[in-house]
Amino acid sequence: MNEESVSTEPLEHHGAATGCMTEELSFVSGDDRCAATLYRPAEGEGPTPCVVMVQGFSLTRRDGAPRYAEAFARSGFAALTFDLRCFGDSEGEPRQLVDHELQREDAAAAVRFARSLAGIDPDRVVLWGYSFGGGHVLHVAAEDRRLAAAVLHFPMADGLAMLRMIGWAASLRITGAMLRALVGRRLVRMPATGPPGSLAVLTQEEAEPGFGAVRGEGSGWRNETRSRPRQPIAAYRPVKVAGRVACPILVCLGDRDTIVAPKPIVRTAERAPRGELRRYDMAHFEPFLDGFDEVVADQVAFLGRHAMAGSR
């Protein structure tokens, strides 16, 4: 067995309810092991394409993503969800550390792992990323010319624009916390979300109820984050690498999204040589909730055009 492919549970068939089989696996990223769940179509022969799914800020593989993974599997695609290092069931210390450099490494390691799996076509791997994870997908896709396609699911494309959007008061609270941590040579510790006006990373009205709504069964999500003062959110600007993404890329934007800034998302689709933009009358968490059917239909159609056999 490949040393990265360690099955912790036997393959399970979930029957007609989900139309897919799941397997609990893990892979190595850096010095740590990341927990992963592989969803396969219940029926079908031959190597299948695989969608590697990168989660959003502080979320685990149990939060929101399984509904999409099951839908992809019912449509003939395998899907690999995983916990980023320091989150959920994955290894990594300190816990709840949001480090975008390490998380990009995790995303790239997940793609390599998917390509190594039996029954997966290594030339038809797609990278999918939600929110903060969408930024990681842009960076990995800009370097990995072998990807069949990429999907940005309501992505965070520009941290500077996001900071401007949340308003000066919230920006000052976050900046103050970063400066205090820098002076004290320690990590920044903040809740992931909280009510408007609180000292948390995301305090928009939709944020706190949104996290609660997408939290899945068995989730290890915790309302706690740590970050490095040398990695201010304003300095993380994935939109700048969009022009280097060679594969087809679907960019999904919510017109009522108050978590991520819309203009950089539009610019991402415009700058990507093979970018496609889809706009929805939705807020940030709605594609996991009432907006699921509309968004997943567009994504499955996109995957069918670019990741099925003979489509490239």
Residue frames relative to the residue before (quaternion, step in Angstrom):
aa qw qx qy qz dx dy dz
M 1.0000 0.0000 0.0000 0.0000 0.00 0.00 0.00
N 0.5494 -0.5880 0.4825 0.3458 3.56 -1.05 0.78
E 0.5112 -0.6866 0.4130 0.3108 3.61 -0.79 0.99
E 0.6347 0.5211 -0.3396 0.4586 3.57 1.20 -0.39
S 0.7044 0.4701 -0.2568 0.4656 3.58 1.16 -0.56
V 0.1359 0.7958 -0.5695 0.1544 3.53 -0.02 1.31
S 0.2097 -0.7978 0.5559 0.1028 3.57 -0.42 1.22
T 0.2026 -0.8012 0.5548 0.0962 3.57 -0.74 1.03
E 0.7725 0.1494 -0.1171 0.6059 3.58 1.27 -0.19
P 0.5416 -0.6173 0.4429 0.3599 3.62 -1.08 0.56
L 0.6362 -0.5113 0.4126 0.4044 3.51 -1.30 0.39
E 0.1378 -0.7952 0.5883 0.0510 3.54 -0.91 0.95
H 0.2392 -0.7393 0.6082 0.1622 3.56 -1.05 0.75
H 0.2236 -0.8122 0.5302 0.0961 3.55 -0.65 1.13
G 0.5016 -0.7213 0.3907 0.2747 3.56 1.28 0.28
A 0.8115 -0.2993 0.2072 0.4571 3.51 -1.33 -0.36
A 0.5470 0.6394 -0.4028 0.3602 3.58 1.14 -0.49
T 0.8084 0.1798 -0.0915 0.5530 3.58 1.00 -0.78
G 0.3250 -0.7734 0.4907 0.2352 3.60 1.14 -0.46
C 0.7181 0.3853 -0.2558 0.5201 3.58 1.14 0.51
M 0.3517 -0.6778 0.5964 0.2473 3.51 -1.40 0.19
T 0.1618 -0.7924 0.5802 0.0961 3.57 -1.09 0.67
E 0.0849 -0.7750 0.6256 0.0281 3.51 -1.20 0.64
E 0.3168 -0.7399 0.5638 0.1852 3.57 -0.91 0.95
L 0.0012 0.8102 -0.5801 0.0843 3.56 -0.71 1.18
S 0.1207 -0.7651 0.6112 0.1628 3.55 -1.28 -0.22
F 0.1006 -0.7808 0.6141 0.0560 3.56 -1.24 0.47
V 0.4998 -0.6672 0.4759 0.2802 3.53 -1.26 0.48
S 0.0236 0.7457 -0.6657 0.0122 3.52 -1.08 0.86
G 0.8063 0.0039 -0.0510 0.5893 3.57 -0.49 1.14
D 0.7701 -0.2969 0.2489 0.5068 3.56 -0.75 -1.08
D 0.6871 0.4852 -0.2562 0.4763 3.58 1.27 -0.01
R 0.4009 -0.6932 0.5503 0.2363 3.52 -1.33 0.35
C 0.2386 -0.7770 0.5729 0.1050 3.55 -0.88 1.01
A 0.3805 -0.7116 0.5469 0.2229 3.57 -0.91 0.95
A 0.0234 -0.8119 0.5817 -0.0422 3.57 -0.96 0.89
T 0.1818 -0.7407 0.6329 0.1331 3.53 -1.31 0.44
L 0.1823 -0.7827 0.5892 0.0832 3.55 -0.82 1.05
Y 0.1567 -0.7605 0.6269 0.0637 3.56 -0.89 1.04
R 0.0479 -0.7953 0.6043 0.0098 3.57 -0.82 1.00
P 0.5744 -0.5597 0.4514 0.3912 3.60 -1.17 0.48
A 0.5072 -0.6595 0.4639 0.3043 3.58 -1.00 0.80
E 0.7767 0.1747 -0.0962 0.5975 3.56 1.18 -0.55
G 0.5123 0.6371 -0.4766 0.3233 3.54 -1.24 0.41
E 0.2205 -0.7721 0.5865 0.1064 3.53 -1.19 0.63
G 0.7510 0.4012 -0.2886 0.4379 3.51 -1.27 0.42
P 0.6721 -0.4807 0.3642 0.4296 3.58 -1.27 0.26
T 0.2118 -0.7936 0.5628 0.0929 3.56 -0.93 0.92
P 0.5315 -0.5771 0.4914 0.3781 3.57 -1.22 0.35
C 0.1940 -0.7879 0.5768 0.0942 3.57 -1.18 0.49
V 0.2396 -0.7474 0.6068 0.1254 3.55 -1.02 0.92
V 0.1768 -0.7736 0.6032 0.0807 3.59 -0.61 1.16
M 0.1753 -0.8437 0.5067 0.0267 3.55 -0.50 1.26
V 0.1572 -0.7952 0.5841 0.0423 3.56 -0.65 1.20
Q 0.3654 -0.7823 0.4688 0.1866 3.57 -0.58 1.15
G 0.5693 -0.6076 0.4558 0.3146 3.50 -1.38 0.34
F 0.8119 -0.3230 0.2190 0.4341 3.51 -1.42 0.05
S 0.8743 -0.0103 -0.0790 0.4787 3.55 -0.72 1.27
L 0.5530 0.6352 -0.3976 0.3641 3.64 1.20 -0.15
T 0.3497 -0.7121 0.5668 0.2220 3.56 -1.27 0.41
R 0.6885 -0.4894 0.3376 0.4153 3.56 -1.29 0.14
R 0.6208 0.5468 -0.3362 0.4501 3.61 1.26 -0.23
D 0.6692 0.5396 -0.2773 0.4290 3.59 1.23 -0.34
G 0.8613 -0.0068 -0.0322 0.5070 3.57 -0.42 1.22
A 0.6837 0.5416 -0.2966 0.3889 3.57 0.78 -1.02
P 0.6153 0.5777 -0.3875 0.3709 3.68 0.86 -0.72
R 0.6163 0.5535 -0.3600 0.4293 3.60 1.00 -0.70
Y 0.6675 0.4672 -0.2935 0.5000 3.58 1.02 -0.77
A 0.6377 0.5355 -0.3368 0.4395 3.60 0.92 -0.85
E 0.6576 0.4986 -0.3091 0.4728 3.59 0.96 -0.83
A 0.6481 0.5102 -0.3204 0.4659 3.59 0.99 -0.81
F 0.6347 0.5114 -0.3354 0.4724 3.60 0.99 -0.75
A 0.6602 0.5116 -0.3128 0.4523 3.59 0.95 -0.88
R 0.6377 0.5164 -0.3306 0.4663 3.59 1.01 -0.74
S 0.7029 0.4516 -0.2546 0.4871 3.58 1.18 -0.54
G 0.6726 -0.5452 0.2803 0.4145 3.58 1.26 0.25
F 0.6179 0.5217 -0.3466 0.4753 3.58 1.27 0.17
A 0.3811 -0.6349 0.6029 0.2971 3.54 -1.17 0.55
A 0.1095 -0.7762 0.6158 0.0789 3.57 -1.25 0.41
L 0.1450 -0.7808 0.6046 0.0618 3.56 -0.96 0.91
T 0.0667 -0.7656 0.6396 0.0214 3.55 -0.70 1.14
F 0.0082 0.8131 -0.5816 0.0218 3.59 -1.08 0.58
D 0.4396 -0.6492 0.5496 0.2884 3.52 -1.32 0.38
L 0.4459 -0.6712 0.5274 0.2694 3.53 -0.89 0.95
R 0.6471 -0.5218 0.3747 0.4105 3.57 -1.15 0.49
C 0.8057 0.2545 -0.2427 0.4767 3.53 -1.12 0.87
F 0.7138 0.3917 -0.2472 0.5253 3.61 1.28 0.02
G 0.8436 0.1992 -0.1364 0.4797 3.52 -1.28 0.51
D 0.8012 -0.2632 0.2284 0.4865 3.55 -0.90 -1.02
S 0.5221 0.6444 -0.4179 0.3708 3.59 1.24 0.02
E 0.5344 -0.5975 0.4889 0.3442 3.52 -1.28 0.41
G 0.4434 0.6958 -0.5074 0.2485 3.55 -1.32 0.02
E 0.0460 -0.7806 0.6232 -0.0156 3.53 -0.99 0.95
P 0.5329 -0.2051 -0.8209 0.0094 1.51 -2.07 1.40
R 0.6046 -0.5680 0.4105 0.3786 3.54 -1.19 0.54
Q 0.8336 0.2166 -0.2000 0.4671 3.54 -1.27 0.70
L 0.3715 0.7323 -0.4930 0.2875 3.59 1.17 0.50
V 0.1785 -0.7557 0.6246 0.0838 3.57 -0.82 1.08
D 0.1368 0.7724 -0.5967 0.1692 3.55 -0.25 1.32
H 0.3077 -0.8059 0.4641 0.2011 3.58 -0.18 1.21
E 0.5956 0.5511 -0.3812 0.4430 3.62 1.10 -0.47
L 0.6757 0.4708 -0.2912 0.4869 3.58 0.92 -0.88
Q 0.6671 0.5122 -0.3164 0.4388 3.58 0.95 -0.79
R 0.6026 0.5182 -0.3618 0.4872 3.60 1.10 -0.54
E 0.6168 0.5291 -0.3410 0.4726 3.58 1.04 -0.72
D 0.6348 0.5304 -0.3271 0.4569 3.59 1.01 -0.81
A 0.6530 0.5162 -0.3164 0.4550 3.58 0.93 -0.88
A 0.6645 0.4893 -0.3032 0.4766 3.58 0.94 -0.86
A 0.6418 0.5159 -0.3215 0.4675 3.60 1.02 -0.77
A 0.6299 0.5323 -0.3317 0.4580 3.60 1.04 -0.74
V 0.6288 0.5181 -0.3326 0.4749 3.59 1.04 -0.74
R 0.6525 0.5012 -0.3207 0.4692 3.61 0.90 -0.86
F 0.6435 0.5269 -0.3147 0.4575 3.56 0.99 -0.84
A 0.6471 0.5176 -0.3235 0.4568 3.59 0.89 -0.90
R 0.6625 0.5141 -0.3101 0.4480 3.59 0.95 -0.82
S 0.6711 0.5104 -0.2957 0.4491 3.59 1.16 -0.53
L 0.5801 0.6371 -0.3651 0.3525 3.60 1.20 -0.37
A 0.5250 -0.6219 0.4855 0.3191 3.53 -1.08 0.79
G 0.7998 0.2911 -0.2204 0.4764 3.55 -0.99 0.84
I 0.6400 0.4798 -0.3251 0.5045 3.59 1.30 -0.01
D 0.3710 -0.7075 0.5569 0.2275 3.56 -0.94 0.89
P 0.3505 -0.7852 0.4636 0.2136 3.63 -0.33 1.15
D 0.6823 0.4725 -0.2910 0.4759 3.58 1.19 -0.36
R 0.7075 0.3806 -0.2663 0.5326 3.57 1.28 0.14
V 0.3134 0.7265 -0.5333 0.2994 3.55 0.87 1.04
V 0.1654 -0.7782 0.6044 0.0423 3.54 -0.93 1.06
L 0.2374 -0.7590 0.5888 0.1445 3.59 -1.01 0.77
W 0.0934 -0.7917 0.6030 -0.0287 3.56 -0.79 1.17
G 0.0590 0.8261 -0.5581 0.0510 3.60 -0.82 0.89
Y 0.2529 -0.7708 0.5746 0.1085 3.53 -1.00 0.96
S 0.8691 0.0344 -0.0267 0.4926 3.55 -1.10 0.85
F 0.8258 0.0192 0.0206 0.5633 3.62 -0.62 -1.09
G 0.6297 0.5429 -0.3229 0.4522 3.57 1.09 -0.72
G 0.5719 0.5875 -0.3787 0.4294 3.58 1.17 -0.49
G 0.6204 0.5317 -0.3342 0.4699 3.56 1.10 -0.68
H 0.6340 0.5202 -0.3294 0.4680 3.58 1.02 -0.79
V 0.6289 0.5458 -0.3322 0.4430 3.58 1.00 -0.84
L 0.6257 0.5382 -0.3425 0.4490 3.59 0.96 -0.81
H 0.6812 0.4901 -0.2978 0.4551 3.58 0.86 -0.92
V 0.6772 0.4795 -0.3032 0.4685 3.59 0.87 -0.88
A 0.6662 0.5075 -0.3045 0.4538 3.59 0.94 -0.88
A 0.6146 0.5517 -0.3484 0.4434 3.59 1.12 -0.56
E 0.7258 0.4124 -0.2264 0.5018 3.59 1.21 -0.52
D 0.7326 0.4192 -0.2188 0.4895 3.58 1.04 -0.79
R 0.1910 -0.8279 0.5227 0.0696 3.58 -0.17 1.30
R 0.5992 0.5894 -0.3504 0.4131 3.56 1.28 -0.17
L 0.4822 0.6800 -0.4415 0.3319 3.62 1.18 -0.29
A 0.4471 -0.6872 0.5057 0.2684 3.56 -1.02 0.82
A 0.7722 -0.1515 0.1492 0.5988 3.58 1.05 -0.77
A 0.1833 -0.7522 0.6158 0.1461 3.55 -1.36 0.06
V 0.1658 -0.7616 0.6210 0.0819 3.54 -1.21 0.66
L 0.1387 -0.7627 0.6280 0.0687 3.55 -0.83 1.05
H 0.1571 -0.8249 0.5430 0.0068 3.52 -0.39 1.35
F 0.7818 -0.2669 0.1203 0.5504 3.59 -0.05 1.36
P 0.1120 0.8846 -0.4461 0.0770 3.58 0.89 1.00
M 0.3962 -0.6198 0.6077 0.2993 3.51 -1.39 0.29
A 0.0825 -0.8507 0.5192 0.0011 3.57 -0.18 1.30
D 0.8070 0.0926 -0.0233 0.5827 3.60 1.18 -0.43
G 0.3274 -0.7817 0.5028 0.1702 3.56 -0.42 1.24
L 0.6199 0.5436 -0.3514 0.4436 3.58 1.04 -0.68
A 0.6703 0.4818 -0.2953 0.4811 3.58 0.93 -0.89
M 0.6198 0.5420 -0.3372 0.4566 3.57 1.07 -0.71
L 0.6586 0.5078 -0.3083 0.4619 3.57 0.96 -0.88
R 0.6365 0.5165 -0.3255 0.4713 3.57 1.04 -0.75
M 0.6656 0.5409 -0.3027 0.4156 3.56 0.98 -0.87
I 0.6905 0.5018 -0.2994 0.4264 3.59 0.98 -0.76
G 0.5845 -0.6191 0.3552 0.3859 3.60 1.27 -0.07
W 0.6310 -0.5921 0.3581 0.3509 3.52 -1.18 0.65
A 0.6338 0.5495 -0.3541 0.4136 3.61 0.96 -0.76
A 0.6868 0.4582 -0.2816 0.4890 3.59 0.87 -0.96
S 0.6278 0.5377 -0.3370 0.4507 3.58 1.02 -0.77
L 0.6542 0.5077 -0.3142 0.4644 3.58 0.96 -0.81
R 0.6346 0.5253 -0.3410 0.4528 3.60 0.98 -0.77
I 0.6801 0.4765 -0.2915 0.4748 3.57 0.92 -0.90
T 0.6590 0.5090 -0.3092 0.4594 3.59 0.93 -0.90
G 0.6341 0.5344 -0.3267 0.4534 3.58 1.01 -0.79
A 0.6538 0.5064 -0.3096 0.4694 3.56 0.96 -0.86
M 0.6401 0.5205 -0.3222 0.4643 3.59 1.02 -0.77
L 0.6726 0.4995 -0.3016 0.4551 3.59 0.92 -0.89
R 0.6403 0.5174 -0.3294 0.4624 3.59 0.99 -0.81
A 0.6568 0.4991 -0.3100 0.4726 3.57 1.00 -0.79
L 0.6364 0.5344 -0.3296 0.4481 3.58 1.02 -0.79
V 0.6554 0.5045 -0.3069 0.4710 3.57 0.94 -0.88
G 0.7391 0.4074 -0.2187 0.4898 3.56 0.99 -0.85
R 0.3697 -0.7587 0.4636 0.2697 3.58 1.32 0.05
R 0.5458 0.5735 -0.4217 0.4420 3.53 0.85 1.02
L 0.6180 -0.5354 0.4219 0.3917 3.54 -1.32 0.19
V 0.4648 -0.6339 0.5355 0.3089 3.54 -1.23 0.52
R 0.0956 -0.7911 0.6034 0.0307 3.60 -0.80 1.02
M 0.1757 0.7745 -0.5846 0.1658 3.56 -0.67 1.14
P 0.5405 -0.5570 0.4921 0.3943 3.59 -1.20 0.39
A 0.5492 -0.5985 0.4618 0.3563 3.57 -1.14 0.58
T 0.8097 -0.0055 0.0533 0.5844 3.56 0.98 -0.87
G 0.0649 0.7805 -0.6192 0.0565 3.52 -1.27 0.48
P 0.6784 -0.4821 0.3407 0.4375 3.60 -1.22 0.11
P 0.6722 -0.4849 0.3559 0.4318 3.61 -1.18 0.40
G 0.7864 0.3045 -0.2449 0.4784 3.54 -0.94 0.94
S 0.5966 0.5728 -0.3681 0.4247 3.58 1.22 -0.23
L 0.5100 -0.6150 0.4966 0.3394 3.56 -1.29 0.25
A 0.3684 0.6687 -0.5523 0.3346 3.53 0.06 1.38
V 0.6415 -0.5365 0.3664 0.4079 3.57 -1.19 0.35
L 0.7999 0.1330 -0.0406 0.5838 3.58 0.85 -0.99
T 0.0312 0.8344 -0.5445 0.0792 3.56 -0.44 1.24
Q 0.3388 0.7330 -0.5196 0.2790 3.60 1.19 0.35
E 0.6638 -0.5368 0.3383 0.3960 3.58 -1.15 0.57
E 0.7062 0.4608 -0.2799 0.4590 3.60 0.99 -0.71
A 0.5438 0.6895 -0.3845 0.2848 3.58 1.18 -0.50
E 0.7344 0.4413 -0.2685 0.4402 3.60 0.53 -1.14
P 0.6960 0.4317 -0.3041 0.4866 3.67 0.80 -0.82
G 0.6078 0.5715 -0.3549 0.4218 3.59 1.10 -0.62
F 0.6438 0.5044 -0.3222 0.4768 3.57 0.92 -0.84
G 0.6612 0.5129 -0.3084 0.4524 3.56 0.96 -0.83
A 0.6745 0.5229 -0.2957 0.4292 3.56 1.00 -0.83
V 0.7427 0.4044 -0.2379 0.4777 3.61 1.00 -0.72
R 0.4628 0.6833 -0.4576 0.3310 3.59 1.21 -0.14
G 0.2651 -0.8216 0.4942 0.1028 3.56 -0.65 1.16
E 0.6745 -0.4684 0.3816 0.4243 3.53 -1.36 0.17
G 0.8178 0.1943 -0.1668 0.5155 3.58 -0.83 0.96
S 0.3804 0.7466 -0.4711 0.2756 3.58 1.26 0.21
G 0.2773 -0.7442 0.5821 0.1745 3.52 -1.13 0.69
W 0.2850 0.7915 -0.5037 0.1968 3.58 1.23 0.38
R 0.0532 -0.7729 0.6323 0.0092 3.53 -1.06 0.88
N 0.4120 -0.7082 0.5177 0.2465 3.55 -0.98 0.83
E 0.5187 0.5895 -0.4184 0.4564 3.51 0.59 1.25
T 0.0392 0.7936 -0.6069 0.0195 3.58 -0.95 0.81
R 0.1419 -0.7225 0.6646 0.1277 3.48 -1.35 0.41
S 0.0023 0.7969 -0.6039 0.0129 3.57 -1.05 0.71
R 0.4989 -0.6543 0.4856 0.2951 3.52 -1.26 0.43
P 0.5095 -0.6610 0.4478 0.3208 3.63 -0.84 0.88
R 0.6475 0.5253 -0.3238 0.4471 3.60 1.13 -0.57
Q 0.6984 0.4059 -0.2720 0.5230 3.60 1.28 0.01
P 0.0001 -0.8177 0.5755 -0.0162 3.63 0.50 1.08
I 0.5855 -0.6119 0.4045 0.3452 3.56 -1.02 0.83
A 0.6203 0.5746 -0.3427 0.4093 3.59 1.05 -0.71
A 0.6752 0.5001 -0.2905 0.4578 3.58 1.18 -0.51
Y 0.6263 0.5251 -0.3478 0.4594 3.60 1.23 -0.18
R 0.1193 0.8245 -0.5270 0.1682 3.57 -0.18 1.33
P 0.1323 -0.8489 0.5085 0.0580 3.61 0.40 1.21
V 0.5272 0.6456 -0.4159 0.3637 3.62 1.10 -0.55
K 0.6074 0.5981 -0.3537 0.3849 3.59 1.08 -0.63
V 0.7211 0.4131 -0.2625 0.4903 3.64 1.13 -0.45
A 0.3835 0.7617 -0.4667 0.2345 3.62 1.24 -0.04
G 0.6513 0.5447 -0.3225 0.4184 3.58 0.99 -0.73
R 0.6687 0.4945 -0.2971 0.4691 3.60 1.26 -0.29
V 0.5253 0.6280 -0.4201 0.3914 3.61 1.26 -0.01
A 0.2496 -0.8226 0.4989 0.1104 3.58 -0.40 1.23
C 0.6715 0.5179 -0.3111 0.4290 3.60 1.04 -0.69
P 0.6211 -0.4960 0.4189 0.4391 3.60 -1.23 0.23
I 0.0427 -0.8115 0.5827 -0.0084 3.58 -0.95 0.86
L 0.2172 -0.7583 0.6059 0.1030 3.55 -0.86 1.06
V 0.1197 -0.7976 0.5909 0.0191 3.56 -0.73 1.14
C 0.1212 -0.8133 0.5689 0.0162 3.57 -0.51 1.24
L 0.0614 -0.8202 0.5673 -0.0416 3.57 -0.69 1.17
G 0.2484 -0.7532 0.5927 0.1406 3.56 -1.01 0.89
D 0.3753 -0.7655 0.4759 0.2160 3.59 -0.57 1.11
R 0.7172 0.3747 -0.2576 0.5280 3.62 1.22 -0.27
D 0.3606 0.7424 -0.4790 0.2990 3.56 1.28 0.37
T 0.1246 -0.8029 0.5807 0.0510 3.59 -0.77 1.06
I 0.5597 0.6165 -0.3844 0.3986 3.60 1.28 0.00
V 0.7969 0.1650 -0.0711 0.5767 3.58 0.90 -0.93
A 0.5291 -0.6524 0.4495 0.3038 3.57 -1.14 0.68
P 0.4311 -0.7503 0.4395 0.2409 3.63 -0.75 1.01
K 0.6425 0.5714 -0.3569 0.3652 3.62 0.84 -0.86
P 0.6652 0.4764 -0.3345 0.4676 3.65 0.88 -0.72
I 0.5920 0.5537 -0.3746 0.4501 3.61 1.13 -0.52
V 0.6404 0.5042 -0.3126 0.4878 3.57 1.00 -0.83
R 0.6568 0.5071 -0.3130 0.4620 3.59 0.93 -0.87
T 0.5932 0.5680 -0.3617 0.4412 3.58 1.06 -0.68
A 0.6827 0.4755 -0.2861 0.4753 3.58 0.86 -0.96
E 0.6631 0.5091 -0.3059 0.4555 3.58 1.02 -0.75
R 0.7110 0.4646 -0.2630 0.4577 3.58 0.97 -0.83
A 0.6033 0.5522 -0.3686 0.4419 3.60 1.06 -0.63
P 0.5050 -0.6883 0.4195 0.3086 3.63 -0.67 1.00
R 0.7883 0.2009 -0.1091 0.5712 3.61 1.08 -0.66
G 0.2745 0.8060 -0.4791 0.2130 3.57 1.09 0.75
E 0.0970 -0.7543 0.6473 0.0515 3.55 -1.18 0.74
L 0.1889 -0.7966 0.5677 0.0862 3.59 -0.82 0.99
R 0.0401 -0.7565 0.6524 0.0229 3.56 -1.06 0.88
R 0.1486 -0.7933 0.5876 0.0576 3.58 -0.80 1.04
Y 0.1087 -0.7962 0.5951 0.0137 3.55 -1.07 0.87
D 0.4350 -0.6601 0.5441 0.2810 3.56 -1.16 0.62
M 0.4263 0.6996 -0.4335 0.3753 3.54 0.61 1.22
A 0.4164 -0.6422 0.5791 0.2807 3.52 -1.38 0.36
H 0.7873 -0.4156 0.2014 0.4085 3.56 -1.32 0.19
F 0.7761 0.3532 -0.1877 0.4876 3.60 0.91 -0.83
E 0.4717 0.7292 -0.4118 0.2760 3.59 1.24 -0.26
P 0.6187 0.5524 -0.3888 0.4011 3.67 0.95 -0.56
F 0.6415 0.4777 -0.3304 0.5011 3.60 1.24 -0.21
L 0.7217 0.4200 -0.2053 0.5105 3.57 1.26 -0.42
D 0.8556 -0.0046 0.0089 0.5176 3.61 -0.64 -1.04
G 0.6981 0.4803 -0.2802 0.4511 3.60 1.11 -0.52
F 0.3605 0.7869 -0.4561 0.2072 3.56 1.29 -0.04
D 0.6912 0.5126 -0.3099 0.4043 3.60 0.65 -1.07
E 0.6738 0.4998 -0.3019 0.4528 3.58 0.91 -0.89
V 0.7072 0.4647 -0.2755 0.4562 3.58 0.82 -0.97
V 0.6862 0.4852 -0.3127 0.4426 3.59 0.82 -0.89
A 0.5943 0.5610 -0.3714 0.4406 3.60 1.07 -0.59
D 0.6598 0.4929 -0.3072 0.4768 3.59 0.97 -0.84
Q 0.6722 0.5005 -0.3070 0.4510 3.58 0.95 -0.83
V 0.6425 0.5086 -0.3237 0.4731 3.60 0.98 -0.78
A 0.6374 0.5181 -0.3266 0.4676 3.59 1.00 -0.78
F 0.6414 0.5160 -0.3117 0.4745 3.59 1.00 -0.85
L 0.6610 0.5009 -0.3069 0.4669 3.58 0.90 -0.90
G 0.6367 0.5368 -0.3279 0.4460 3.56 1.01 -0.77
R 0.6718 0.4969 -0.3001 0.4601 3.58 1.04 -0.72
H 0.8268 0.3022 -0.1065 0.4623 3.55 0.94 -0.86
A 0.7820 0.3356 -0.1882 0.4903 3.63 1.13 -0.31
M 0.5364 0.5875 -0.4355 0.4213 3.60 1.18 0.00
A 0.6935 -0.4896 0.3215 0.4195 3.58 -1.21 0.47
G 0.8404 0.1868 -0.1564 0.4840 3.55 -0.95 0.94
S 0.5484 0.6552 -0.3885 0.3450 3.60 1.26 0.05
R 0.6330 0.5602 -0.3430 0.4097 3.59 1.18 -0.37
